[in-house]
């Protein structure tokens, strides 16, 4: 066997595997003998079927299976031994003029395309500067949250005519170029929140809407968020860009929430029985909870800022053509070139960031022990149980539950990733130059939205 590598450029290579008869024939002969012992064919005693007949029956299949095993093992060992940092998996490269004669060919040559990870270093991380935001909660912020809670626990009514704070429930109907209902088009019932509509002229038109009214609505104006736009039509976010049709929206009913009173019943529903006993305590508790949540928001923005700055500064290149081809080959379901192009930039960004994170983990020898994962999972379970009003649970039972959760590979991977991210955050804070900046909630939200 001979394995060689042809470097196309810094990000692409072709690995060539050449196999001779002596690399595989002994194993195939052994399998043929074993098959002959068990073969039961009319006219021949068991174990006495002519070897020539056995070869004709299963020889080619055994050859293909054996070569696939050899190729898989040898490729994997080659990548490890040569310390090749590949992205995705090697893809077979079969030239159009190449045809394998499985019946007569003794020597074989297989070629594989590989995509290589970009080479980069992180020896100057301490030069980066970031602002860490301390978000101040105002009485206005608390009042807005109180109003939201009063509406959330309020009573739903269905008035005849819509006002500015109301929601409409109706059906989106896709139209063709002539303005008629499009055959096979999108028909989906959903809610439109009048205040969330980004088209101000349309927003004014919707005030006063009643059952049976029909409006021409661009679904991309129902909200500033793409997830809301997609949900309005009942489609995936990735499909939004390809939707250019006009839509009719037929109002089926008006939804209005009558806010509940600020009383003990509401206090108990929000924070549990007897946790707060007055409106003053209620507002103080809300301010406390908001501050906790805003601390998480501030941390998330810091992480996002780190990600964006490192991606911009390092400007990593990827073997894009190879990766697109690999995505198609490895996807369980057929995927179109249009879908690849629409989603690839986001995929590439995530991959680049993962490469950077892996490098930081390697440089700082970051490790997550199995015991840490179990303890962290126990903490998550305890929070969940307390949130459901459950009392203390003994440690043995909690450990058993945590281990059961971690049997799910996807869940275990997610928790490992959370712990790695937590340790990376500590590294960022101890490595980068940080400056604390105070900001009010409204300006902080505006700042975050500008970066989206």
Secondary structure, 3 states (H helix, E strand, C coil): CEEEEEEEECCEEEEEEEECHHHCHHHHHHHHHHHHHHCCCCCCCCCCCCHHHHHHHHHHHHHHHHHHHHHHHHHHHHHHHCCCCEEEEEEEECCCCCCCCCCCCCCEEEEEEEEECCCCCCCCHHHCEEEEEEEECCHHHHHHHHHHHHHHCCEEECCCCCCCCCEEEEEEEEECCCCCECCCCCEEEEEEEHHHCCCHHHHHHHCCCCCCCEEECCHHHCCCCHHHHHHHHCCCHHHHHHCCCCEEEEEEEEEEEECCCCCHHHHHHHHCCCCCCCHHHHHHHHHHHHHHHHHHHHHHHHHHHHHHHHHHHHCCCCCHHHHHHHHHHHCCCCCCHHHHHHHHHHHHHHHHHHHHHHHHHHHCCCCCCHHHHHHHHHHHHHHHHHHCCCCCCCHHHHHHHHHHHCCCHHHHHHHHHHHHHHHHHHHHHHHCEEEEEEEEHHHHHHHHHHCC
